[in-house]
Amino acid sequence: MRVRLRTKFVVILVVITLVLSGTVHWTLESYKRDVVDDEQQRTDETASLVAEQIDATIWEHRDRIGLVASRPEARQFDRSGPFLDAFLDNSRFYSAQLVDANGTVVDFRGSVTAGTRRSVIGSDRSGTPYVERALRGETYVSDVEYAERADRPVLVFSAPILDGSGVRGVLVGAMYLDRQTIFDAIPPLETSSQTVTIVGDGVVLNENERTFDEGIESSSTVESTGWEVTVTRDRTLLEDRLDRLAALQTLVLVIVVLVMVGFGYWQYAVSLRQTERLLDGFDRLGEGDYDSTVSLRGGAEWERMSDGFNELVATLRARESELRERRQRLDVLYRVLQHNIRNRMSIVLNYADLITDEAADETVVGAAETIHRTGRDITGLSRKARQMKNALEADPDRRPVDVASLAADAVAELREEYPDVTVTASLPDEAWAMALPSVRLAVENVCENACEHNDSADPRVEIAVTATGPEPDVDRDPADENGGRVRIEVADNGPGIPEQDRAAIDEGRETALEHGSGLGLWLTYWVVDNSGGTLRFDDNDPRGSIVIIDLPRAAPRRGDANAPEPSSHVDDRP
């Protein structure tokens, strides 16, 4: 036996080691994926942010040139010099042109040579896209061009100059594409571990000479120009950090295994037998043996556990005796009260009927009828109490129940017992739910309350049963919790369920009940709750209440001889 236990211990230790190793490996790989995904996400966000900032900067300059072109000074071509100089001084454009409506350059200012300026002024630019589009009333941003003298990429902006008769001319501004103009958001983002590259119209507009052995890359597009922004992050530092983490986790795994070996040996040598004795004591206690005790040694903690167990046994023994005595007293009291109430109330009801038949005074007759109604209420309350007792003591096991059949039986009984109430029903051929057999009482009680307490001039009660969701697989689990639901709805146009009764059910606490229906509601709640369902209430429109019972759907019991016959489909709603 000793060899077998050691063998089991070694096997368990090996299994635990393999499981821990696999877990550590899986955790590390999962962490690596998460870290790489996070880095990729941050790179994506950076690329999108750079593209958005560049796009916003372009729109800012586009709006600025449009705003300047809209000023009255822009239309004064004879004073174009001060106007263009002021425009350049307050913007990042390095040159600006003023073009007439016929496409002729009126003036040209900025960081240009005198020769270039003389050659441009008076020339016809009507065929250039930036003049042509602006003359059509558009504010235009050109494709990337190269300044011949500076050999630098340039972006040209143009905006129409409007007067009352239409386009008066065009304001054109040229801007170098560098980190002082359009790409001013890039310098803070370029670090020793990150680079930003921008390509537009086939031209590299911004690049970094730094390269990485392994990189995480993401690209985004500048919406207004179509330029591609690529952000690259160095992955080497990330890999180094992950390698250190792997080494640390391996060390932790070795330490954990060593600790488990020592702890397992201590558990085997010191605690196993003590635990077995304690578990045996709990097993005897679970079987109802309240006279068993345990004696544990080996330390103050074990002695405290032993004393605590023995105190628990003594407490449960005393409580069981008290509950048994209380149950006996309640059973005797229940039988006496039930017997006396039935017998005495029968006498009261008979005398009330006799007075009603024999008395000539209307006041006396009215009093007798009141006595009769009150007596019936008391008798009904006694009956509901008996039903509740029987339901709570009934078979506690859930089983498939055809709710549609139960509802059909309830409808038939209601129409016979309450002929003045219009009872309509919408029932499928069958609707199987997993519930206690006593769910029949819950359905009957809700339907009966809807009729009994309906004080409407035209009392109406509507009963509907619906099944939703997939039907559970009977070969696997007839009450699959992930399956469908069966719903019973009982709607009436009466006074509605008292608020205090509804609150008591919703909050799960007992309150003083106004009438027997409150007791019936508790019966319904307990049966539905123990069936794994829910009970809730809604207000009916324009008057009354709706009681909704939801139960887990079950597979039909086709081969069960005790299963009820399925009801024929009923839908007699108007």
Number of C-alpha atoms within 10 A of each C-alpha: 6 7 8 9 11 13 12 12 16 13 12 13 16 13 12 14 17 12 12 16 17 12 12 17 15 12 14 17 14 12 14 18 12 12 14 16 13 12 17 17 14 15 21 19 16 21 25 20 16 25 26 18 18 25 19 16 17 21 14 13 20 19 15 16 23 22 12 17 24 17 13 11 16 23 22 12 16 10 12 19 16 11 18 24 15 11 21 18 11 8 14 16 23 16 20 24 22 28 29 24 20 14 20 19 22 20 22 26 23 18 12 14 11 11 8 11 16 12 11 17 18 16 13 16 18 19 10 11 15 24 30 19 20 24 26 12 17 16 22 21 24 16 17 20 17 14 14 8 9 10 9 14 18 21 19 20 27 30 30 29 28 20 13 6 6 13 17 19 28 34 28 28 29 21 20 22 19 15 12 12 17 21 19 15 17 18 12 7 14 17 12 11 16 20 23 23 19 22 16 17 13 9 13 13 20 17 12 11 6 11 14 15 7 13 16 20 19 20 20 21 21 22 13 14 16 15 23 21 25 23 25 24 25 19 18 15 12 15 14 11 10 17 14 11 15 18 11 11 17 15 11 13 16 14 12 13 17 12 12 15 15 11 12 17 15 12 14 14 10 12 15 14 13 18 14 11 16 19 13 14 22 18 12 14 19 10 9 13 14 19 11 15 20 18 15 18 13 10 8 10 11 17 15 13 16 21 16 13 20 19 13 15 20 16 13 15 17 13 12 14 12 12 12 12 12 12 12 12 12 12 12 12 12 16 13 11 13 17 13 12 16 15 11 13 18 15 13 18 20 13 15 21 16 13 17 19 11 11 13 10 9 10 10 14 19 14 14 22 17 13 17 20 14 15 20 16 15 17 19 15 18 19 15 19 18 15 16 22 13 12 22 15 9 12 11 15 11 17 18 21 26 27 31 29 24 20 23 24 15 21 21 11 15 21 15 11 13 13 11 13 21 15 22 19 21 18 24 20 14 21 26 24 31 28 28 22 19 23 25 21 20 23 22 20 18 23 25 21 19 31 24 15 15 20 15 14 10 11 18 20 23 20 23 21 24 17 23 13 11 14 21 20 14 13 7 8 12 21 22 18 14 12 18 19 23 23 22 21 21 21 27 29 24 23 14 22 21 14 9 15 22 17 14 17 21 13 9 11 10 14 12 10 13 11 14 18 24 23 19 23 21 19 25 26 21 20 27 22 17 17 23 15 21 17 19 14 19 14 15 15 11 7 14 21 21 24 21 18 24 22 24 27 32 29 24 22 17 11 7 8 8 8 13 14 12 19 19 13 15 16 13 11 11 5
